[in-house]
Amino acid sequence: MSRLPEMMNAIIATEPGGPEVLTQVERALPLLQSDEVLIEVAAAGVNRPDLMQRSGMPAPAGVTDILGLEASGTVVAVGAEVSTLAIGDKVMALLSGGGYAEYCTAKAEHCLPVPETLSLQLAAGVPEAAFTVWHNLFELGRLNKGDTLLIHGAASGVGSFAIQCAQAAGARVIATAGGSEKIAALNKLGVWRAVDRYSEDFVEVVAECTEGRGVDVVLDNVGGAYVARNLCCMAAGARHVSLSFLLGAKVEVDLLLVMQKGLSLTSSTLRPKSHPEKARLAGAIREHLLPWIASGAVRPLVHKQLPLAQASEAHRILEANENVGKVLLSIKTA
């Protein structure tokens, strides 16, 4: 392998603000820790926490100011303690930051192998979705074969990935999104029922589809007033998992309804989890989700791939909620 360069291109936010504050800069390659690998980045995923960091939410202490929480690429160096990966391995990695760059470091234990059936570019759309979906839908939501799942914001990168995983597990999916393009995409994914939030009431649709029984799991990206309406859609013993709160984090909950139905309300956030917890999740994903990805049953749905220098446009697309699936930054195409 050729000698590594000393400098690389990367994207940072020069100050808190809109997409226009994202700027390409030249940086030294990141220093490699003993439990890490250095990755020559093929592509990086763009996620809503990136938008929040760009807008002024501080990154965790000690994390680089280079944005990007997931990337795919080729291992070009390994730390002294790493025995599970080697130079030349193709990986898709969950990152604490640094993905919007030509090179990044990742904990070896947070890397997943890229199946031969998945391109290295598309693999960048897997890590955030896989870690999020496995923990929230299957561990917290306890989704089982035969369950009915309601997903809000289902045309997003995580939502579309969750649909495929749920279907691979033998569950039925009712999915909501806004507009004909997104509804068409959901139908193409094979959902049991796609609900256009602009013209339909999902509470009524769920009642009709389930003959009044309700759903077993809700995966909610919306929050706000949706939460109370979700409770009305839930069957006895159902689980409600909050992933985000685009309409607000403070909600009113009818505890009597929760108690009468025996409902569970839970949530989590990925970035602050400890390194060992992320390593544990990676192990579960290798066992349970990677076979689905390798078989083609689950694929990252990609809305658009843009070059690194167009990170501002990538953020604009995500912020405007225009995307159907993931937005990726392509960094090395060959």
N, C-alpha and C positions, 0 to 999 in steps of 0.2 A: 504494500500500500504506500502511496506517495506521502511525503512528509506533510504534516498538518500545517496550515497557515497559522500565523500569530494573531491575526485580526479577523473579524467577521462582521457581517451586516446584521442588525437587529432592530426591533421596533420598541420604542418606549413612548410614554406620554410625557411630554415636556412640562405639563402642568395639568391640574384637574380641569376637565372640560369635555367638549363634544368630540366627535370623531376627528375633527381637524387638528387636535393637539397631538395625534399620533405622528411620530417622526422616525425616519430611518436614520440610525447612527452607526458608527463603527466602534466596535468593542473588542477587547481582548477575549480570546476563548475562555470559557469558564474553567475554574480550577476543579480538578477531579478529586473527590474524596474517596477514601478507601473502599466504601461500600457502593460506589456509583460506577456508571458507565458514561462515556462520552459518545454522543450520537451525532452523526452528520444528518441533519434534518432533511427529510424529503418533503414533508408537509406538516402543518400545524392546524389544529382545530380552533375555531373561534367560539367562545362561550360567553354566557351572560355575566359570569363573575369577572371576565376581562373588561366588559363594559363598565361594571361597577368600580373596578380598580381605576380605570381610565377617568371615571367621573370624580374620583377623590377618595374612595374607600381604601384605606391603607392595606397593603399586603401584610401577611404575617411577618413577624420580626425575622430578620436575617435572609429574607427572600429577595432575589434579584428584582430590579425594576423593569426588566424585560418581560413583557406580557407573554401569556400562553401557558395553559394548564394541561395540554396534551400534544403529543407529536409522534410522528412515525419516522423511521430512518434506519441507518446502518450503524452498528457499533464500530467505533474507530479506536477506542481505548478503553481499558478496564482497570478499575481500582485494585489495589493489592489484595483485598479480602474477597473479591468477586470470583466465584468458581462456576457459576451457573450460566454465564454468558461469555462469548469470545468475540474477538475482532472479526467483523464480517457478518455477524448475526443481524437479521432483520427484526426489528422490534417496534412495538407501539407502546408508548409509555405515558403513565400518569405523572404529571410534574407539579412541583410546588410553584413553578414559574419558569420563564425562559424559553418557551416554545417558539415565539416569534423571532427566530434567529437561524442562522446557517448551522450553528452547532448548539447543543444543549446538554446538560448533565441530567441523569435520572438515577434514582435508587434502583439498583439491579432488581430488587424484589418487587418493584412497582412496574416492571416491564413485562409485556406479554409477547409471545412469539407471533409473528405475522403468518397466518396460514398461507400455503402456496396458492390457494384459491382466491386470495384477496390481494389486490394491488397494493403496493407500498404507499401510494398516494392516498387511496381510500382508507387505508388503515388508520390514518390520523383522526378519522371521525369515530373511532371505536372507544378509546379509553374512558373519557368522561362519561359517556353514555353507559358503557358496560358497568363501571363501578357504581354509578348512580342507580341503574336499573336493578342490578343484582341485590344491592343492599336494601333499597327501598321497596321494590316490588316483591322480591322473593323472601328476604329475611324479615323486614318489618311488616310488609303487607301479607306475607304467608300465602301467596297466590298458589293455588293448587289446580290440578287437572279438573276440568268441569266447572270451575268458577267463572263468574261473569265479572269483567273488569270495566270500569268507567274511567277513561283518560281524558282530561282536559288539556288544551294546548297540544293536541296529539300530532300536529303537523311539524312540531319542532324536531330538532335532532334527537333529543332524549325521548320525546313522545313517540316518534316513528320507530325508534329502536325498541322501546318498551312494547309497542304493539306486536312486533315480530317475535320478541321473546315470549310474550304471553301466549301467542298463538302456537309457538313451538312447544310450549308447556301444556297445551291442550285446553286453554281457556278461551272464552268468547269475549270479544272486545266491542264495547260501545265507545266511540271516539268523537270528541267535539273539536271543531275548528271554525274559522271564519272565512267564508267566501267559496265560490265554486271551484277555484283552482285547488284549494286545500282539501275540499271535500272529495274532489276527483282523485287526489293523491291517496287519501285514506281508503277510498273504495278500491283503488289499485292494489293497496296493501292487503286487501281481503278482510277488512273489519266486518263484523256482524252488522253493525249499523253506524253510519257516519251522520253526525248531527251538525247542521250549520247554525252556529250561535246567532247569526244575523236574522234568521227567519224561523227558527224552531226553539221550543222550550225543552231543554234536555230532561227536566223532571218528568214531563209528560211522555217523552219518548221512552225513557227508562221504564216507566210504569207500564206502558203499552208492550214493550219488548219482553219484559219479564213477567207479564200478567200480574203485576202488582207486588211481586215478591221483592224486587230490588236487586242491587248488585252486591257482590261479595267484597270487592275491593274498589276503592277510589284512589286514583293517582292524580293529584291536583296541582297544576302549575299556576293557578289563578289567584286563589285566596279571596280575601274580601267577602262580598256577599255570597260568593259561590259556596262557601263552606256550609252555611246553614241550609242551602238548597241541596247540597250533596247529602246531608244527613237524611233528608226526606227520601232520597233515592236508595238508601242502603238497606240491605236485608238484615235480619237478626244475626248478630255476631260478626258483622262486616267490619273491615278495617279501612280507615281513612288515612292516607299518607300524603302529607304536604311537601311538595318539592320547591315551590316558589310562591310568591304572593304579589303578582303584578297589579292586583286591585287593592292591595293593602294587607298588612300583617295583623292588624287588630280586627278581631271578628267577634260576633255574638254567637254563642253556642247554647242550644236548648239542652241543658243537662238532663232534664226529665226524659227527653227523647233518647239521649245517649244511654241512660240507665235502662229504659224500657226495652230497647233493642239490644242492649249489651254490646254497644259499639266500642271500637278502639280508635283513638286519634293519636297519630304519631308523626314524627318527622325526623329529618337529619340534614346535615350539611357536610359536604365531602372535604373541602379544602382544609379545615382545621383538624381533621382526624390525625391521629398519631401515625408515625411511620410503621410501627408494627401492625396497627389496625388495617392500614392500606395494604400491607403485605399479606395479611390474612385474606382480605377481600380479593386480592389478585389470585391467590391460590384457589379460591372458590370459583372465580371466573374461568380460570384455566380448566377446571374440572367440569363445570356446568354449562358455560356459555360458549367457550371456544369451539366445542364440537358443532354447535349450531352454526357458528360463523364459518367454520371450515366446510360444512356441508352446503352452504348457501342459503340455509333456511332463514338466517338473520344477516342483514347487510346494512351498513350505514347508508341512509338515504342522503344524498348530497345535492344541495340546492345550487351551489356555485363554488368553483375553485378560482381563486385570484392569486396573482403574484404577491410576494411579500410586500413590495412597495405600495400595494393598494390595500393595506390593512385598514385605512380610514374608510374606504368603501365597504369593506367587509363588516365593519362595526355599524355603518349606517344601515346596511341591509338588515342586520339583526335587530338594531334598535327600532327600526320601522316595522318590525314583525312581518317582513316581506318573504322570509325564507320558508321553503317547504323542505325540511331536513337541515343538514349541516352546511355551514359555510366554512370552507377550508382555504388556507394560505399555502400555495405551492411554492416550495423553496428550491428543491433540487429535483429536476424532472428526469434526469438520466442516471 
